[in-house]
Amino acid sequence: VVLKIIKHYQEEGQGNEVVQGVLLGLVVDDRLEITNCFPFPQHTEDDADFDEVQYQMEMMRSLRHVNIDHLHVGWYQSTYYGSFVTRALLDSQFSYQHAIEESVVLIYDPIKTAQGSLSLKAYRLTPKLMEVCKEKDFSPEALKKANIAYENMFEEVPIVIKNSYLINVMLWELEKKSAVADRHELLSLASSNHLGKSLQLLMDRVDEMSQDIVKYNTYLRNVSKQQQQKHQYQQRRQQENIQRQSRGEAPLPEEDINKLFKPPQPPPRMESLLIAGQINTYCQNIKEFNAQNLGKLFMAQALQDYNN
Amino acid sequence: TPAGNAPPTAAPPPPAATVPPPAAPLSPALSGPFPGGRVVRLHPVVLASIVDSFERRNEGAARVIGTLLGTVDKHSVEVTNCFSVPHNESEDEVAVDMEFAKNMYELHKKVSPSEIILGWYATGHDITEHSVLIHEYYSREAHNPIHLTVDTSLQNSRMSIKAYVSAPMGVPGKTMGVMFTPLTVKYVYYDTERIGVDLIMKTCFSPNRVIGLSSDLQQVGSASARIQDTLTMVLQYAEDVLSGKVAADNTVGRFLMDLINQVPKISPEDFETMLNSNINDLLMVTYLANLTQSQIALNEKLLSL
């Protein structure tokens, strides 16, 4: 599965596009075993009549003939510098998890992998988030009730790679015959390019976040302004009624305050939650990358001192 | 049977029917018989798929076959993908589900339109008579198809992986046969594939064949350990040559020169400044990242008041 995902990205997904595909496998005790996968073609405009569902069904039917597990257990996606916490991902994963309880999404980071170590992570939505998505109610009150912070939107599932004996034999064979890897990207000291791009993405997200916060603040201000107006209106009403009573007229009928002052719509909080989650992921990745680079720089320093 | 300067091939007894020459080529033409030294470049994902489909074979099936997909180049052929095809084999006859093969190829083309059918693979040790028939079928799909065998029965305690191309042989006008000439197999990797394979290979060393994905500093540590090992080997070689145990080899000597010259000559002060400024940059970025994280955490708390 690992090799197929790597190949798919390498051949079909250069640039900013994400490549996606389906994971097949089965559930054994408390483990989810992913035993195979197949890629999804890219979405292009001239394929308007391309039927995704049909492609999936055909693939799975054919795979069943050759005894490959044909149970859907999730999907995979590649990511660009770690930016995968989007509405689209949330929706897809929600529909998967709704249909199949154990499904996961595998996020493959090709740029991090090219730097020297395979970056593959599995995520699921937390049960709390599933509840909220089911209700489709993203107002602040609902989210407060469910007590969701950006940290408990996704839970990461640890991945373990397992090979059969025969595959091990094949790997030995491969190792004997192929040339030694001549590029040790992992030990390269150049980091500014990668860091620059990550920071750029981080800054964009922070901008979006601040805009979102401004929107929320305006909403709060509107709400409090409206409260004031309601209060004033009530007071005036009372005064008028008192005046009317002193003049001996019938008091004005009580009007429904709420119909006069419709409360403003609270903005949906899902976007800001996603942005916060994304910022968190970026920061985590940057810190990890930095830790590695600091290690390398200190090693270089030690070597230099030794030489002197 | 003449086979150029290659070791003797497995030449099967000529089948009853003659093998007709391939019809008009359906895919970009590979020039007729391969000149000696034609190379097949194989990606590891193909081998992994083949072994996996062998492990999932039906009860009683001795081997599995499937189609090889990839691209053609002027001097070589690159196999990048494959899928297995259900087939039944008995003493006298062989049946391959060709509809299935066609369907699968269509589906695969939707994802990778540049891959074409290059040939077919079979697990097992020998080339049998049935292979000839299957090969004949594949000649109709691809011009001059390649046949790949993966020896899953581990004869000679090795999983030998060989590639062949067929050529007609025999006395013209009388019994004709087919000869399979071997080709060189080279393994090629994309960079990311190399890294993936390196990781997967670690399961060879663990007792229950599982590994987790390691954390950041561990990776730096293991990469440095690898370089250290290779350096020790090179040093050992140099010592051996100096003490006369091993004859000196000029090409290796030249590589060693290149290696030593690659260490850049920088004055210690410049190096110190470079290192320090880099370290400062990284520390600042880490500080900013931590700041951002605490900022959004604070924001979250404020909103839920």
HADDOCK unambig.tbl for C-alpha pairs under 7 A between the chains (distance, minus, plus):
assign (segid A and resid 3 and name CA) (segid B and resid 45 and name CA) 5.41 0.50 0.50
assign (segid A and resid 3 and name CA) (segid B and resid 193 and name CA) 6.61 0.50 0.50
assign (segid A and resid 3 and name CA) (segid B and resid 196 and name CA) 6.72 0.50 0.50
assign (segid A and resid 4 and name CA) (segid B and resid 45 and name CA) 6.31 0.50 0.50
assign (segid A and resid 6 and name CA) (segid B and resid 192 and name CA) 6.71 0.50 0.50
assign (segid A and resid 6 and name CA) (segid B and resid 193 and name CA) 6.22 0.50 0.50
assign (segid A and resid 39 and name CA) (segid B and resid 111 and name CA) 6.86 0.50 0.50
assign (segid A and resid 40 and name CA) (segid B and resid 111 and name CA) 6.31 0.50 0.50
assign (segid A and resid 41 and name CA) (segid B and resid 110 and name CA) 6.00 0.50 0.50
assign (segid A and resid 41 and name CA) (segid B and resid 111 and name CA) 4.26 0.50 0.50
assign (segid A and resid 65 and name CA) (segid B and resid 86 and name CA) 6.93 0.50 0.50
assign (segid A and resid 66 and name CA) (segid B and resid 84 and name CA) 6.87 0.50 0.50
assign (segid A and resid 66 and name CA) (segid B and resid 85 and name CA) 6.95 0.50 0.50
assign (segid A and resid 66 and name CA) (segid B and resid 86 and name CA) 6.03 0.50 0.50
assign (segid A and resid 67 and name CA) (segid B and resid 56 and name CA) 5.90 0.50 0.50
assign (segid A and resid 67 and name CA) (segid B and resid 57 and name CA) 6.99 0.50 0.50
assign (segid A and resid 113 and name CA) (segid B and resid 192 and name CA) 6.11 0.50 0.50
assign (segid A and resid 114 and name CA) (segid B and resid 191 and name CA) 6.59 0.50 0.50
assign (segid A and resid 114 and name CA) (segid B and resid 192 and name CA) 5.24 0.50 0.50
assign (segid A and resid 116 and name CA) (segid B and resid 195 and name CA) 6.40 0.50 0.50
assign (segid A and resid 117 and name CA) (segid B and resid 195 and name CA) 6.40 0.50 0.50
assign (segid A and resid 118 and name CA) (segid B and resid 195 and name CA) 6.55 0.50 0.50
assign (segid A and resid 118 and name CA) (segid B and resid 196 and name CA) 5.99 0.50 0.50
assign (segid A and resid 144 and name CA) (segid B and resid 304 and name CA) 5.98 0.50 0.50
assign (segid A and resid 149 and name CA) (segid B and resid 300 and name CA) 6.76 0.50 0.50
assign (segid A and resid 159 and name CA) (segid B and resid 212 and name CA) 6.13 0.50 0.50
assign (segid A and resid 159 and name CA) (segid B and resid 213 and name CA) 6.91 0.50 0.50
assign (segid A and resid 160 and name CA) (segid B and resid 210 and name CA) 6.32 0.50 0.50
assign (segid A and resid 160 and name CA) (segid B and resid 211 and name CA) 5.47 0.50 0.50
assign (segid A and resid 160 and name CA) (segid B and resid 212 and name CA) 4.42 0.50 0.50
assign (segid A and resid 160 and name CA) (segid B and resid 213 and name CA) 6.84 0.50 0.50
assign (segid A and resid 161 and name CA) (segid B and resid 210 and name CA) 5.38 0.50 0.50
assign (segid A and resid 161 and name CA) (segid B and resid 211 and name CA) 5.33 0.50 0.50
assign (segid A and resid 161 and name CA) (segid B and resid 212 and name CA) 6.25 0.50 0.50
assign (segid A and resid 162 and name CA) (segid B and resid 209 and name CA) 5.70 0.50 0.50
assign (segid A and resid 162 and name CA) (segid B and resid 210 and name CA) 4.44 0.50 0.50
assign (segid A and resid 162 and name CA) (segid B and resid 211 and name CA) 6.77 0.50 0.50
assign (segid A and resid 163 and name CA) (segid B and resid 203 and name CA) 6.74 0.50 0.50
assign (segid A and resid 163 and name CA) (segid B and resid 209 and name CA) 5.87 0.50 0.50
assign (segid A and resid 163 and name CA) (segid B and resid 210 and name CA) 6.85 0.50 0.50
assign (segid A and resid 167 and name CA) (segid B and resid 48 and name CA) 6.81 0.50 0.50
assign (segid A and resid 167 and name CA) (segid B and resid 51 and name CA) 6.53 0.50 0.50
assign (segid A and resid 168 and name CA) (segid B and resid 204 and name CA) 5.70 0.50 0.50
assign (segid A and resid 170 and name CA) (segid B and resid 159 and name CA) 6.59 0.50 0.50
assign (segid A and resid 171 and name CA) (segid B and resid 201 and name CA) 6.23 0.50 0.50
assign (segid A and resid 173 and name CA) (segid B and resid 159 and name CA) 6.73 0.50 0.50
assign (segid A and resid 178 and name CA) (segid B and resid 187 and name CA) 5.94 0.50 0.50
assign (segid A and resid 186 and name CA) (segid B and resid 220 and name CA) 6.67 0.50 0.50
assign (segid A and resid 186 and name CA) (segid B and resid 223 and name CA) 6.92 0.50 0.50
assign (segid A and resid 187 and name CA) (segid B and resid 220 and name CA) 6.82 0.50 0.50
assign (segid A and resid 276 and name CA) (segid B and resid 296 and name CA) 6.40 0.50 0.50
assign (segid A and resid 280 and name CA) (segid B and resid 293 and name CA) 6.11 0.50 0.50
assign (segid A and resid 283 and name CA) (segid B and resid 289 and name CA) 5.12 0.50 0.50
assign (segid A and resid 283 and name CA) (segid B and resid 293 and name CA) 6.86 0.50 0.50
assign (segid A and resid 287 and name CA) (segid B and resid 286 and name CA) 5.65 0.50 0.50
assign (segid A and resid 287 and name CA) (segid B and resid 289 and name CA) 6.99 0.50 0.50
assign (segid A and resid 288 and name CA) (segid B and resid 216 and name CA) 6.52 0.50 0.50
assign (segid A and resid 290 and name CA) (segid B and resid 282 and name CA) 5.95 0.50 0.50
assign (segid A and resid 290 and name CA) (segid B and resid 286 and name CA) 6.78 0.50 0.50
assign (segid A and resid 292 and name CA) (segid B and resid 216 and name CA) 6.01 0.50 0.50
assign (segid A and resid 292 and name CA) (segid B and resid 217 and name CA) 5.63 0.50 0.50
assign (segid A and resid 292 and name CA) (segid B and resid 220 and name CA) 6.84 0.50 0.50
assign (segid A and resid 294 and name CA) (segid B and resid 279 and name CA) 6.47 0.50 0.50
assign (segid A and resid 297 and name CA) (segid B and resid 275 and name CA) 6.63 0.50 0.50
